[in-house]
Amino acid sequence: MGETAKKAKYPAGYWVCCLAYTFERFAFYGSKPLLILFLTTAVAKGGLGIDDVTAAQVAAQLTAWTYIAPVVGGWISDRWLGARYAVSIGCLLMGIGYLFGWQAHSVTNIWIMIAVVSIGTGLFKGNLAAIIGRMFDDKELLDSAFSIQYSFVNIGSFFGSAICGVLYLNQFKQGEVLGFRPVFLVCAILVILGGVMFTACYGLLKGQGIKPFKYLTDTEGNIVGMMHKEKGEKSTEPLTKKEKDGTIAIILVSLFSVIFWLAYYQQDIALTLYMRDYANMNLFGFTLSEAHVTTTWNGLMCIFLSLIFAKIWAALSKRPQGDMSMFRKIGMSFFFMAAAYAVLLIAELGRGNGEISVVWCLGFGVFLTIGEIFFSPLGNSFVSKHAPKKYLSLLMGVWTLATFVATQINGQFMKVVEKMGYLQIFISFTVGLIICGIIMFALTKKLDKLTQE
């Protein structure tokens, strides 16, 4: 009886939003891991035949701009459009973008696809989360709702990369021609279907998202006032010592996050191309796609390892000294990332003129995911907690910009790889990440002091 009552607290519109996320993430993660392969595969085999360096510069833009575009999309929605209409338009635009990928026979079409998908993502992503947030008054229930929503995101990501990785290698392959283009069509159809479903279910959204969020509404969508700035804090007032300390901590950690995400996103480009050229992708008689090793495996490891580490954090929190410091976790994240690259380094040292087993790449993925889990406590909540109110938006932008910068550097990184070779790159990342971890551990006490309550 209690469980039934608890389930009833989640409105039907909430599940509609969750499903919309699943469709969108299926399309995004179904197409993103394949983009670099589509660009670099020979024309005779169904690709565009572009050199690795140029292809890396192009492919990195999809991650970069879809990450930063929601900042602008949220601003447009908050002031003029209204979140529900932004989500519907965003789905349509993303679908149109993937159709350009379906018809791509030159890099120009890919640039158009990236631009249109990024604009659509900007309108979709944050606004759907905002609609969910407005449906709940109970903070505990809201936290639970967002946890469930994140599971729907992972479902879309996992199945998108897993299924599309099989489709282009097998079902859509014609002779020697790989089925990249039909995959983009599948992604277009699914994200448009998600948008149609969402639009058809406007009536289940409890009135949310009809008006721009500059209007204050209750959980039924009724306007109860206007958003306004707090009067208690003028921009001319100097920052307190605590606010200055918090700002320093945010900027410092943002700089470290550039390095972390640069190392993390190598799996999308450099590692994918490394596997294409130097890895035996057969495992137990099944030919894996590079997308399976990066995106699908990462999603699967996230699900299982997150459960394990959640129990570890809970056990640590019961100690007299409490859980591990957030900044110690950041330091550990760099050490695990270094371990990931050490796995590839060992594999490359033993490769000779042959190929490495894909098992080495899966091992890389395990350590990479652990590093991600250690780094995951950071994000918007960290900035919200420690930023001065009058600089909150600015410092949120700094945090977002750090990831954007990392993805942009990633796009240029194949130039370095071609000059140095993979062995030197793996050595450099292993050593560099260890140094970052040591520095972070050395700064832990200082950062803890800067951010103490």
N, C-alpha and C positions, 0 to 999 in steps of 0.2 A: 504493500500500500504506500509506504514511504517513498519507494523508488518511483512509483507511478506519479506521485505528486511532484517529485523532483523533476521528472522528465517533462511534466506539464509546464514547468517554469520556463522552458525554452520555447519561445513562440515559433510557429511554423515558418515565418519569414527568416528566422535565424538559420534554419536548415537550408533554405533557398540560397542564402548568402554563402554558406559553406560549400554547397554544390557548385556555385558559380566559381568559387576559388579553385575547386578541383578541376573543372573544365579548363580554366585559364592556365593553371600550372601544368596540366597535361600538355597543352599546346606549347607552352614556353620551354619546358624541359624536354619535350619531344623533339623540338627543333634546334635548340641552342647547342647541344653537344655535337650535332651533326653539321653545323654551319661551317666550321673550320675544315671538315673533311670534304664537304660539298665544294667549297672554294678551291681546295688544293687537288682534288681528284682530277685526273685527265678527262678532257672533253669526251673522248671515246668511251670512257667508263661512266659517264653520266654526271661528271662534275664540270667546273668552270675552268680548270687548268691554270689557276693563278699560282704564282710563286709563294712560298711559305711566309716570307716577310710581309708581303702586301696583304696576304690572306689574314695573317694575325692582326694586322692593324685594323682591318675591316671587322673581323669577327668580334674583337674586343669591344667594339662600340655597342653591340647589342646589350651586353651586360652593363656597360658603363651608363648608357643613357636610360635604360629601363630602371636602373637603380635610382637615378637622380630625378627623373621626370615626375614621379609622384609629388615632389615638393611643389612643383609648378601646378600640377593637376589639382592638388588640394587647395591651393590658393584660388584658382579659377572657380572651383566648385563652391568654396566657402563664401565667395562674394557674389557670384552671378548664377551659376548653373543649377545647383542642387545636386546632392550626392547620387540619388537614384538615376537621374538622367545622365550624369557623368559616367556611371558604371555601364549603362546601356550603350551609350555612344562609344565608350572605351572598348567594349567587346566588339562592336561593329568595326571600329578602326583596326583593332588587332587582327580580326579576320581578313580584312582587306589587305593588311600588310603581309600576312602569310600567303595570300593569293599571288602577290608579287613574287614571293619566293618560289611558288609553284611554277610560275611562268618565266623564271629567271634564266636567261641565256647570256647574260653579261653581268658584270659587277654593279652596273648602274641600277639594275632591278633590286639587287641586294641592299644597296644604300637606301633605296626607297622603302624597302621592307623594314629595315632597321628604324628609319625615321617614323614611319606610320605605326609600327608596333610599339615604339617608345612613347609616342603621343598617346596611343590607346592605353598603354600600361599606366601612364601618368594619370589618366582620368579614372582608371579602374581601381588601382591597388589600394591607395590610402582611403579612398571614399567608401569602398565596401567595408573596410575595417571601421570607419567612422559610423556607418549605419548600424553595424553590430553593437558598437559601443553605446549608441543612443537607445538601444532596446532594453537596457538593463539599468535598474536603480541600485540593485544589490551588488556591491563591489566583489564579494566572494563569488557570487554567481557569474559576474562578468569575467573574472579571472578564469573560472572554469570554462566559460563559453569560448574565450580566446584560446585556451589549451585544446579544446575540441576542434576549433577552427584550424589550428595549426596542424592537427592530425589530418584533416581534409586536404590541406596544402601538401603534406608529405605524401598522401595517397596519390594525388595528381602528379607530383614530381616523379615518384617511383614508377608508376605505371606508364607515364608518358615516355620516360627515357627507355624503360624496359621494352615496351611494345614497339615504339618507333625504331629502336635499335634492331629489332628483328625484322620489321617491315622493309626497311631499306636494303637489308642484306639478303632477304629471302623472298617474301611475298611479292614485293614490287620490283624485284630484280628481273631484267629481261636480257638473257644471255650474259654478256660482260658488262652491261649497263646497270649500274646500281640505282636503286629507286629513291634517290633523294627528293626529287620534285613531288612525287605523289605524297610523301610524308608531310610536306608543307600544306598540301591540299587537305589532308586529314586534320591537321592542326587548325586550319582556317575554319573548317566545318564545325569542329568541336567547340571552338571559342565562340563562334556565332550562335551555335545551339545553346550554349551557356547563357549568352546574352538574351536570347529569345525567351528562355525559361525564366530568367530573372525579371524581364520586362512583363511577361505574362502574369507574374506573381506579385506585381506592385501592391495589390490589395492585401497581401500578407505581411507587409513591412511595417505595420503599426503606424503608418503615416510618416515614417522617417524618410528624410532625404528629399521631400517635396520642395522645401524651401532651402536656400543656402544656409550654411551653419553660422552665418553672422546673426541669425535669429536664434534665440533660445527656445527650445521646445521641450515638452515633457515626453514620457515614454510612449505616448500615443501620437506624437507629432504635432500637437497643438502649440501654437506660438504663445510663449509666456513672457517674452521680453526680447531685448537686443543685447548682443555681446558688446561689452565695453571694457576699456582698459581700467585696471585698478588704479585708484587715485592715491593710494598710500605710498607710492614709490615714484618719485620724479626722476627723469633721466639725468638731471643735473646733480643729483645727490651722489657723493663719492661711494665707491664700493667699500664694504667693510672688509676687515682682514680675512674673515671666513669666506666671503665671496671671492676675494682675490685668490685665496688658496684653491678654492674649487675650480676657478677658471684656469689656473696654472695646471692643475691635475688633468683637466679635460683636454687642454691643448697638448700636453706631454703624451698622454695616452693615445690621442688621435694620431700623433706622429708615429708611435709604435704600431698603431693599427694599419697604417699605410704599408709597413714592412710585412706585417702578418698577412694581409689580404693579397699583397703581391705574391707572396709564397704560395698562398692558398689557391689563387686563381691560375697558377701555372698548369694545373690539371686540365683546364679548359682548352689550352692552346699547346704549350710546349710539351707536356706529357702526352697529350693526344697524338701529336705529330711524332713523338718518340716511339710510341706504341705502334703507330702506322708503319714505321720504318724498321724497328729493331725488336719487336716483340712477337712471339708466337702466341696468337690469340685463341688457340684451341685449348679447351679445358674439358676433360672427360668426354671427348668426342663432339663437343658443341663449340661452334665458332662464335666467340663473343665479339660484340662491337666495342669500339673504344668508349662509346657512350655508356655501355654496361659497366665498364671498369671504373669510370669516373662518377657519373651522375647516379646511376642505379645503385651501385655498390655503396656510394657515400650515403644515399638515402636510407638504405637498409641498415648500414652500420649506425647511422644517427638514431634510428628507432631503438635498436637493441642496446647500444652502448649508453644512450641517454638514460635508459631504465637502470642500468648498472651503476652509473655515476650518480644518479639521483639518490640511490641507497647509500652510496659512499658519502655524499655530502650530508645526508641525514645522520649517518653514524658519526661523522666528524663534528657535526653541530652539537652533539651531546657531550663532547669533551669539555673539561673545565675552561679551556682556552677558546672553545667554540670552533666553528668551521674555519677552513683555510681562508686567509685574506684574499679579497678579489684580485689584488695586485700580484700575490703569489701564484694565483691561478693563471694570470696572464703570463708570468714567467714560465710556469709549467707548460703553457700552450706553445711557447717558442721551443722548448726542449722536445716536446712531442713532434712538432713540425720538423725539427732538425733530425729526429729519428726517422721520420718518413723519407727525407731526402738521403739519409744514410743508407736506407734500404736500397734505393735506386743506385746509389754510389757503389755499393757492394755488387749489385747486379751488373752494372756497367763495367766494373773492373774485371769481372769474370766472363764477360760476353765474348771478347775476342772479335772474330769476324762473323760470328753467328748471331743468333737471336736469344733474347732472354725469355724465360717462361713468364706468362701473364700473371702467375702467382706472385712474382715480385711486385708487380704493379698493384695487385690486390693488397699486399702487405703495406705498400705505401699508403693506400687508401685507409687502412685501419688506423695507422698513426696520425694521418691527416685529420681524420674524423675526431679522434681523441683530442687533438689540439684544438679543433673547432669547438668541442664541448667545453673545454677549459676556458676558451675565450668568450663563449656565449653569454655569460652574465652581463657583459657590457652591452651598450646600445643606448637607445633613447632613454631608458629608465635611469641609467648612470648620469646622463647629461641633465635630465629633468631634476634629478635629486641634488646636484651640486652646482648647477649654473645659477648666476644671479637672475632674478625674474626679468629684469629689463633687457638682459642679453640672452635670454633663453632661445629665441628663434635664431639669433646669430650663431650661438654655439651648437645648436642642433645642425645648422648648416655646415659648421666646421666638421662635425662628426660624419655627416653624409658626404661632404667633399673629400674626406680622407679616403673613403672607399672608392669614390669616383676617380681620384688621382691614381690609386693602386691599379684599377682596371685600365686606365689610360696608359700607364707605364707598362702594364702587361702586354698591351697591344704593340708596343715598340720593342718588346724584349727579344723577339725572334732575331732581331739584328745582332744582339749580343750573343745569342745561342749560336748563330751561324759563324761568328768570328771566333768564339772560344771553344765551341764544341760542348756536347752534353756532359762529358766527364768533368770538365772545369766548372760548369754550371752547378752540377750536383755537389761538388766540393765547396763551392762558394756559398751555396744556400745552407749546407750543413754547418759550416763554420760560422757564417753570419748569424744564423738563427740561434746557435749556442751562445754567441756573444750577446745578442739581444736579451736572451733569457737571463744571463748573468747580470747584465745591467739592470734589468727589471727587478731581480731579486735584491740587488744592492740599493735600489730606490724604494723598495717596499715600505720600509719604516717611515720614510719621508712622505710618501704618498698617502699612507694610512693616516699620518698626522694631518696632512692637508685636507683630507676628506672626512675626518672624524666629526661625529655629531656634536 
